[in-house]
Amino acid sequence: MAKLNPYLNFDGTAEKAFTFYKSVFGGEFVGEIHKMGNAPGTENLSDEEKNRVMHIALPIGGDLLMASDIVPSFGQKLTVGNNNYVSIFPDSREDADRIFKRLSEGGNIEMPLEDQFWGDYFGSFQDQFGVHWMINYNEEYTK
C-alpha cells in the first residue's frame, strides 16, 4: 500500500512552524533543514530567500510531515486556504487533548475538541501559521 505524507508550503515561516511542531510532537528532523541557498541556480536570490527552507521533514508516528517555503522571486505565491488539513489520530484521549491545546495556541478553533455525534472525539482549527488541523480520536482505531 502506498503511504501518504502531508507536504505543507509556507511563505518564509517553514522553519519556525516546524520548530513549533517539533515542540508539540517531539522527535528529530529527518536529515538537515535544507535551505534554498544551497541549491544550484540560486546564486541571484536575496539573502532572505536563500535562507528559506527548501525541504524539512518531521516524523510523527510512522508518518512524515514535510514542508518548504515558496520563493517569491520565482513567481511563487502562497494562498493560505482551507483546502488542506492535516488529520492526526492520537493514541489516547489525553494525547488528543494535549496536541489540540498546543497546536491551536495562537490560532483559530473551528470546532472545539469534544465528543461528536458520530462517536469520535474530534476538533479542528487553523494554527498560528495558517495550517488547518483535525484531531480525531476513537478508541476503536487504536485497537
Disulfide bonds with the S-S distance in Angstrom:
none
